[in-house]
Amino acid sequence: MSREPPPRRGDFLYFQTIATRWMDNDIYGHVNNVVYYSYFDTVIARYLMEEGGLDPWRGEVVGFAVESGCRYFRPLAFPDRVVAGLRVARLGNSSVVYEIGIFRNEEEEACAAGRFVHVFVDRRSERPVPLPAGLRRALARLRVGETASSGD
């Protein structure tokens, strides 16, 4: 368990509810550590598609995950309801650093905190490209603090 204080709900700007499943639990009766990464992916993908207009199946620009990490504060278990909070810590020319808080039910302190980095690339060449305007606007709405910048 991490010694840093857990993030709080008020630290995040977008939320997505995710149901835990019986199969998410490990032998210890907790949600397995790898499942948290699916929560990160779910909240980010939902936001990008619904708010940023990203089309992962046909769009010319797609996001490649290049880094991820998780700090655990306390366990989740089925049948908890997960609320994933999302914010953008850094918005570059072609990259985004997301921070995610994973909350149990209505609790104010996160059970886990994640970091996830996307580099947006041209689908065909797989080379970095500038973020499309609509996606950039959507991500800018989630920016927090002065760590957000405009360059890669």
C-alpha positions in Angstrom: 0.0 0.0 0.0 1.3 3.5 -0.9 2.4 5.9 1.9 1.4 9.0 -0.1 -2.0 10.4 0.8 -4.7 9.1 -1.6 -6.3 11.6 -4.0 -9.8 12.8 -3.2 -12.9 13.0 -5.4 -12.6 16.7 -5.6 -9.3 16.4 -7.4 -10.9 15.0 -10.5 -13.1 16.6 -13.2 -14.8 13.7 -15.0 -16.3 10.5 -13.5 -17.4 7.1 -14.8 -19.1 4.4 -12.8 -17.8 0.9 -13.4 -19.3 -2.3 -12.0 -17.0 -4.9 -10.4 -17.5 -8.5 -11.4 -17.1 -11.7 -9.4 -14.3 -12.7 -11.7 -12.4 -9.5 -10.9 -11.6 -10.9 -7.4 -8.4 -12.8 -6.8 -7.7 -15.7 -4.4 -7.5 -13.1 -1.6 -11.0 -11.8 -2.2 -9.8 -8.5 -3.6 -10.0 -7.0 -7.1 -6.8 -8.2 -8.7 -4.2 -5.6 -9.4 -4.3 -6.0 -13.2 -8.1 -5.2 -13.3 -7.3 -1.6 -12.2 -5.6 -1.0 -15.5 -8.9 -2.0 -17.3 -10.6 0.7 -15.2 -8.1 3.2 -16.3 -8.5 2.2 -19.9 -12.3 2.3 -19.6 -12.6 5.8 -18.2 -10.1 7.3 -20.6 -11.6 5.6 -23.7 -15.2 6.6 -22.7 -14.1 10.2 -22.3 -12.2 10.3 -25.5 -15.0 8.8 -27.6 -17.9 10.7 -26.0 -16.4 14.1 -25.3 -13.4 14.2 -27.8 -15.0 12.5 -30.8 -12.3 9.8 -31.0 -13.2 6.9 -33.3 -10.8 4.1 -32.4 -12.1 1.9 -35.2 -12.1 4.3 -38.2 -10.4 7.5 -37.2 -7.1 8.6 -38.8 -5.6 9.4 -35.3 -5.4 6.8 -32.5 -3.8 6.9 -29.1 -1.0 4.5 -28.2 -0.4 3.7 -24.5 3.3 4.3 -23.8 3.4 4.4 -20.0 1.1 3.4 -17.1 1.4 3.0 -13.3 -0.8 2.5 -10.2 -0.5 3.2 -6.5 -2.7 1.1 -4.3 -4.2 2.5 -1.0 -6.9 0.0 0.0 -8.5 -3.0 -1.7 -11.7 -3.2 -3.7 -13.8 -6.3 -3.9 -16.9 -7.5 -5.7 -19.7 -6.3 -5.4 -18.2 -2.8 -4.8 -19.2 -0.1 -7.3 -16.2 1.6 -8.8 -16.2 5.3 -9.6 -13.2 6.3 -11.8 -12.2 10.0 -11.7 -10.2 11.4 -14.6 -8.0 14.5 -15.0 -5.2 15.6 -17.4 -1.9 16.5 -15.7 -0.1 17.4 -19.0 -1.3 18.1 -22.5 1.4 18.1 -25.1 1.4 18.5 -28.9 0.8 14.7 -29.5 0.8 13.3 -25.9 -1.4 13.4 -22.9 -0.6 12.4 -19.3 -3.8 11.3 -17.5 -4.3 10.8 -13.7 -7.0 8.5 -12.5 -8.6 8.0 -9.1 -10.4 4.8 -8.4 -13.1 5.2 -5.7 -15.2 2.6 -3.9 -18.9 3.4 -3.9 -19.4 7.0 -2.5 -16.0 7.2 -0.6 -14.1 10.4 -0.8 -10.6 9.0 -0.7 -9.3 6.9 -3.6 -8.5 3.2 -3.2 -6.0 3.5 -6.1 -4.4 6.2 -8.1 -3.2 5.7 -11.7 -1.1 7.4 -14.3 -1.5 6.7 -18.0 0.2 8.3 -21.0 -1.0 8.3 -24.6 0.9 9.4 -27.7 -1.5 10.1 -30.5 -0.3 8.7 -33.9 -1.4 8.5 -37.5 -3.2 5.2 -37.9 -1.2 4.2 -41.0 2.3 5.4 -40.3 2.1 5.0 -36.5 4.1 8.2 -36.2 3.2 10.9 -33.7 0.8 13.6 -34.9 -0.7 16.8 -33.3 -3.9 16.2 -31.4 -7.0 16.9 -33.5 -8.6 20.2 -32.4 -11.8 18.6 -31.0 -9.8 16.1 -29.0 -7.5 18.8 -27.7 -10.4 21.0 -26.6 -12.0 18.0 -24.7 -8.7 17.2 -23.0 -8.0 20.8 -22.1 -11.3 20.8 -20.1 -9.7 18.2 -17.8 -6.4 20.0 -17.2 -5.3 20.6 -13.7 -2.5 22.6 -12.1 0.4 24.3 -13.8 2.1 21.1 -14.8 -0.1 21.1 -17.9 1.9 22.4 -20.9 1.5 22.9 -24.6 4.6 21.1 -25.8 5.8 17.6 -25.9 
